[in-house]
Amino acid sequence: WQKLDRNLFQVFSNILRRVPQAGVWFQRYRLWEAASENLRGEMAAMGVWPLRSSFVEQAPWVVHTQWKAAADVGLDTTLKNGHTTGLDAIWAGLPTITMPGAAPSQRAGAGFADAFSYGSQRRGDDDGGSAAEATVVYSLKAYEDLAVKLAESEGALGGLRRAIELERLGSHGLFDAKMWSKRANAMLEAAIDAQQMYKGDNVGNVTSHHMPHLFAGEFDSTAYASAEASIPVQSALQPNNTMKCGAGDEEEENVLLPSAMKDVSVGPSQSKPGAYTADDDYWMLHVGGQQRKEGWTIVDALDRPEVDIIGLMWDLSAFANESVVALYASHCLEHAAHSQVFGTILEWHRVLRPGGLLMVGVPDIVALASLLVPEKPSRLTVRQRWQVQRFMFGGQTSEFDFHYAGFDELTLSTFLAEAGFCGIERVEDFGLFNDATIGTFAGVRTSLNLAAKKCVKEWDANALKVSLPDVEGPPRELPLPEL
């Protein structure tokens, strides 16, 4: 984690969103406790459940290598590649994705792969390539896609791993200690010869050769120190913030503040937010929707005629950060497992613009339970009581129609607040769609509807004001199922 920059960390988060079963390991170095809090905060802001990251303790080399062998894919850093740790990963048979850069320290991973290739050529392999070379990429997009491909394909990952495990023993360019010693000895002899050429020949005659530049001069760190220096902080939590370097009571830099909040209506009469130009990216997402409405994009796990984008509610990787002005999710969140609920809400928070509106409706577990209390056994028929249970546990007509979580107002409001939503309020009707959010059963409203807005920070220059439409029409009674 000491070699991470935000661009690569964003790629890590993208990989985790695209591979829901994946987790990422970091090494515990000095000050790792503070780093873990910051990194997990960034992960949450990027829509990833923070506890999908683990920090493993430092251990003796043999144990450290065994832990690497237990991993599936290694992710090399780009600011500075892994050197000793990179070699350890290859020795453990761990396929490690690396992207070379301009500096020598950024090309170590590609150098290891090139050494593997040299060994393959020495052995007379037909293609002259190596398994390690298959993990060298030249863009962050390719880096992310390769990691996802290996994570999702056991065949590709297993084949690559077996090839690396075989090549590590036969590669003449990487793990051949005898050959390395001979090359190092030859380079030292060449340096001595160059020194002698500069001083003169054996009889004291000075030659005309220039002394080779073998060693760099001392680095003067004071020449680069400045009390006025500042370090830009790129963060999903504070994207426009700047950290000052140097002591003193100097006035802090001004933070960009919004001059005016943009007003956006999500009502049926306005299909596009008037405050945005054609060049702006914005979406109004209807997660799990079944009714088309102008201006809204339907995202659902099932391929139905009205669905615009097929995807899971906890993985909206098709949408960029802060690209959505309103997100409507009617009776979807209860289909997430307990371990996925908060991560799903964080993903919704990620895609919403600051001030963007979240409208979420779920079965009201308290209201539904009140219909089944034993004090009122004659209130509902058996058929009606069975329908209440379907509201609670899902219709179970497909693999996506099971309810795994139940919510009351306090629980859901707490999840939203912890994810970074403000202005949370309960509403009877969002006034947008004729769906389960306006349903009643036996005279009782069965839906818990909460409206919330993504909290606006002082540095959010692109914040919105999104308003709910006027509510029209009475609630509708939900039908009974066939027993």
Residue pairs with C-beta under 8 A, 6 or more apart in sequence:
1 26
1 27
1 29
1 32
1 35
1 39
2 29
2 35
3 77
3 79
3 80
4 39
4 77
4 79
5 78
5 79
5 234
6 42
6 234
6 235
6 236
7 78
7 140
7 234
8 77
8 78
8 79
8 140
9 39
9 42
9 46
10 46
10 236
11 140
11 143
11 144
12 24
12 75
13 42
13 43
13 46
13 47
13 48
14 144
14 317
15 22
15 75
15 144
15 147
15 148
15 151
16 22
16 23
16 24
16 43
16 48
16 52
17 46
17 47
17 48
17 315
17 316
17 317
17 347
18 144
18 148
18 315
18 317
19 147
19 148
19 151
19 152
20 312
20 314
20 315
20 340
22 52
22 151
23 52
23 53
23 54
24 52
24 53
24 54
24 75
25 53
25 54
25 55
25 56
25 71
26 32
26 35
26 36
26 39
26 53
26 54
26 55
26 56
27 55
27 56
27 58
27 85
28 55
28 56
28 57
28 58
29 35
29 58
32 55
36 53
36 55
39 53
40 50
40 51
40 53
41 50
41 237
42 235
42 236
42 237
43 49
43 50
43 52
43 53
44 50
44 346
44 419
45 235
45 236
45 237
45 349
45 350
45 420
46 236
46 321
46 350
47 316
47 343
47 346
47 347
47 348
47 349
47 350
47 351
48 343
48 346
49 339
49 340
49 342
49 343
49 346
52 343
56 67
58 64
59 67
61 88
64 88
65 88
65 91
65 92
66 92
68 74
68 88
68 89
68 92
68 94
69 92
69 93
69 94
71 94
72 150
72 151
72 157
73 94
73 95
73 96
73 97
73 147
73 150
73 151
73 157
74 82
74 86
74 89
74 94
74 95
74 96
74 97
75 96
75 97
75 147
76 82
76 86
76 96
76 97
76 98
76 99
76 109
78 99
78 101
78 106
79 106
80 103
80 105
80 106
81 98
81 100
81 105
81 106
81 107
81 108
81 109
81 110
82 89
82 96
82 108
82 109
83 105
83 108
86 96
86 98
86 108
86 109
86 112
87 112
87 174
89 96
90 96
90 112
90 116
90 132
90 164
90 168
90 174
91 168
91 175
93 161
93 164
93 165
93 168
94 161
94 164
95 131
95 132
95 134
95 135
95 150
95 157
95 160
95 161
95 164
96 109
96 132
96 135
97 135
97 137
97 143
97 146
97 147
97 150
98 109
98 110
98 112
98 113
98 135
98 136
98 137
99 109
99 136
99 137
99 138
99 139
99 140
99 142
99 143
100 106
100 107
100 109
100 110
100 136
100 138
101 107
109 136
110 136
112 132
112 174
113 130
113 132
113 133
113 135
113 136
114 133
114 173
115 171
115 173
115 174
116 130
116 131
116 132
116 133
116 167
116 171
116 173
116 174
117 128
117 129
117 130
117 132
117 133
117 173
118 171
118 172
118 173
119 130
119 167
119 170
119 171
119 172
119 173
119 174
119 176
120 127
120 128
120 129
120 130
120 167
120 171
121 128
122 172
122 173
123 170
123 172
130 163
130 167
130 171
131 160
131 163
131 164
131 167
132 164
132 167
134 160
135 146
135 160
137 143
137 146
149 156
150 156
150 157
150 160
151 157
168 174
168 175
169 175
172 179
173 179
191 212
191 214
194 211
194 212
194 214
195 211
197 207
197 209
198 207
198 209
198 210
198 211
198 212
199 206
200 206
200 207
201 207
226 245
226 246
227 245
227 246
227 247
227 248
228 246
229 245
229 246
230 242
230 243
230 244
230 245
230 253
231 242
231 243
231 245
232 242
232 243
233 241
233 242
233 243
235 241
236 321
236 350
238 457
238 459
239 459
240 255
240 256
240 459
240 461
241 255
241 459
242 253
244 250
244 252
244 253
255 458
255 459
256 459
256 461
257 458
257 459
257 461
258 456
258 460
258 461
258 462
258 463
261 355
261 456
261 463
261 464
261 465
262 273
262 275
262 276
262 355
262 462
262 463
262 464
262 465
263 275
263 464
263 465
263 467
264 273
264 274
264 275
264 276
264 325
264 326
264 464
264 465
264 466
264 467
265 273
265 274
265 466
265 467
265 469
266 284
266 325
266 326
266 357
266 432
266 466
266 467
266 468
266 469
267 431
267 432
267 467
267 468
267 469
267 470
268 293
268 294
268 432
268 469
269 469
270 295
271 294
271 295
272 282
272 295
273 282
273 325
273 464
275 464
276 282
281 320
281 323
282 323
282 324
282 325
282 353
283 297
283 319
283 323
283 324
283 325
283 351
284 295
284 296
284 297
284 324
284 325
284 326
284 327
284 328
285 296
285 297
285 299
285 316
285 319
285 324
285 326
285 327
285 328
285 351
286 293
286 296
286 297
286 298
286 299
286 328
286 433
287 299
287 300
287 313
287 327
287 328
287 329
287 332
287 348
288 299
288 300
288 301
288 313
288 329
288 330
288 331
288 332
289 296
289 298
289 299
289 300
289 306
289 307
289 328
289 330
289 433
290 298
290 304
290 306
290 435
291 306
291 433
291 434
291 435
292 298
292 306
293 432
293 433
296 328
297 308
297 309
298 306
298 307
298 308
298 309
299 307
299 308
299 309
299 310
299 311
299 313
299 316
300 307
300 310
300 311
301 310
301 311
301 312
301 313
301 400
302 310
302 398
302 400
303 310
309 318
311 317
311 318
313 329
313 332
313 333
313 335
313 336
313 344
313 347
314 336
314 340
314 343
314 344
314 347
315 347
316 347
316 348
316 350
316 351
319 351
320 351
321 350
321 351
322 350
322 351
322 352
322 353
322 354
322 356
322 462
323 351
323 353
324 351
324 352
324 353
324 356
325 352
325 353
325 356
325 357
325 464
325 466
326 356
326 357
326 358
326 359
326 466
327 348
327 351
327 352
327 356
327 357
327 358
327 359
328 359
328 430
328 432
328 433
329 348
329 358
329 359
329 360
329 361
330 360
330 361
330 433
330 435
330 436
330 437
331 361
331 362
331 363
331 435
331 436
331 437
331 447
332 360
333 341
333 344
333 345
333 360
333 362
333 405
333 407
333 412
334 362
334 363
334 394
334 403
334 404
334 405
334 406
334 407
335 394
335 400
335 401
335 402
335 403
335 404
336 344
336 404
336 405
337 404
337 405
338 404
338 405
341 405
341 415
342 415
342 418
342 419
345 415
345 416
345 419
346 419
348 358
348 419
349 358
349 419
349 420
349 421
349 454
352 358
352 454
353 454
353 462
353 463
353 464
354 454
354 455
354 456
354 457
354 460
354 462
354 463
354 464
355 453
355 454
355 456
355 460
355 463
355 464
355 465
355 466
356 453
356 454
356 464
356 466
357 451
357 452
357 453
357 464
357 466
357 467
357 468
358 416
358 421
358 451
358 452
358 453
358 454
359 430
359 432
359 449
359 450
359 451
359 468
360 412
360 416
360 449
360 450
360 452
361 430
361 435
361 436
361 437
361 447
361 448
361 449
361 450
362 407
362 412
362 447
362 448
363 391
363 392
363 403
363 406
363 407
363 436
363 446
363 447
363 448
364 407
364 408
364 409
364 445
364 446
364 447
364 448
365 392
365 406
365 407
365 408
365 448
366 408
366 409
367 444
367 445
367 446
367 448
368 388
368 391
368 392
368 446
370 444
371 379
371 380
371 384
371 385
371 388
371 441
371 442
371 444
372 380
372 385
372 388
379 442
380 388
380 442
382 483
383 480
383 481
383 483
384 441
384 442
384 480
386 481
386 483
387 441
387 478
387 480
387 481
388 441
390 396
390 481
391 441
391 446
391 478
392 403
392 406
393 402
393 403
394 401
394 402
394 403
395 401
395 481
396 402
407 448
408 448
409 426
409 448
409 450
412 448
412 450
413 424
413 450
416 424
416 450
416 452
417 424
420 454
420 455
421 452
421 453
421 454
421 455
422 452
422 453
422 454
422 455
422 456
423 451
423 452
423 453
424 450
424 451
424 452
425 450
425 451
425 452
426 448
426 449
426 450
426 451
427 449
427 450
427 451
427 468
428 438
428 445
428 449
428 471
428 475
429 437
429 438
429 449
429 471
429 475
430 437
430 449
430 451
430 468
430 469
430 471
431 468
431 469
431 470
431 471
431 472
432 469
434 476
436 446
436 447
436 478
437 447
437 449
438 447
438 473
438 475
438 476
439 445
439 446
439 447
439 475
439 476
439 477
439 478
440 446
440 475
440 476
440 477
440 478
441 477
441 478
445 475
446 478
451 468
453 466
456 463
